[in-house]
Amino acid sequence: MEVDKIRNRTDIELSHLQRELSDQLFKMKFQLKMGQTESLKKIRELKKDIARVNTVVRQKQIAAGNSGAAPEPAKSAAAVAEKPAKKGLLRRKSK
């Protein structure tokens, strides 16, 4: 599926498409486990289509200013440098 076609859809259509693709992926995985099909190419394409839809949904959220999650505060170089080194990463078994 082309990204331009996905971008032209509304939010409701995108959520419906996302649900539909997830259902198809579930059915394909189920058929694969049951030995009824060997269409790995179709499963890969479905995964990529789901990722494309998720990307477009996220881009629309960011463009609308509704990030959905609080941004992570940036760490200063001094805070990173002050972090103590971990000791004892390699342990030997005692007898």
N, C-alpha and C positions, 0 to 999 in steps of 0.2 A: 504494500500500500504506500502511496506517495505521501510525503509530508505535507505538500500543498493541499491535498484533499482533506487531510486531517485538520489542518489549520483553519479551513473554511467552515468547519462544523461548530455548532453551538456547544455550550457546556453540557447541556442535557444529552445531546447526541454523542458527545465524547464519553460521558459516563456509561451510556447504553452500549457504545462500541467497545469500551473497555471490559464491561461485564460479558459481552458476547464473545470477545476474543479469549477471555479467561476460561469461559465455559468450553470453548472449542479446544483450548490447550489441555484442559483437564480430560476431556473425552479422548483426545489423541494419545495422551500419556497412558490413560487406562487401557486403550486398545493395544498400545505398544507392550505394556506389561503382560497383557493376556495373550500376546503372540498373534493377534489378529492383523496387525499391520507393521510395516517396517518403514514408515514414512518419516524418517528423521529430518529430511529437508523441510517438510511442512511444519514440523514442531519448531525448528529453528526460525522459520519465517514468522510463525505466530509469536514467538518470544520477542523477536525484533519489532513486530507490529505493536505489541503491548508496550514495549519500551518507548516507541515513537509516540504513542498516545499519551503515556505518562509524562514524557518530556514536554509535549505541547500543553497539557493541562498545567504543568508546573510553570511554564513560560507565561501562560495566561494569568496565573495567580500572581506571579511577580509583577507583571505589567499592570495589574489592577491594584497593586500595593498591598495585597493580602498574602503575605508570605506564608502564613500558616504556622510558622515556628519562629521562636525568638532567635535572632542571630547570635552566633557564638562570639563572645568578646575576644578581641585579638590579644594575644600574649605579647608582651614586650620582650625585646632581646635580653633585657636584664633579668626578667622573671625566668626565662628559659635557662640562662646561664647560672642562676642561683640554685637550680634544681640539683639536689645531691645525687651523686652517682650511686647506683645500686650495687650493693656488696653481696657477695656470696651467690652469684648466679650459677656457678658450677659447684655442685656439691658431690662429695664422694660418699659412697656407702660405707658405713662403718661395719666392722665385722662383729 
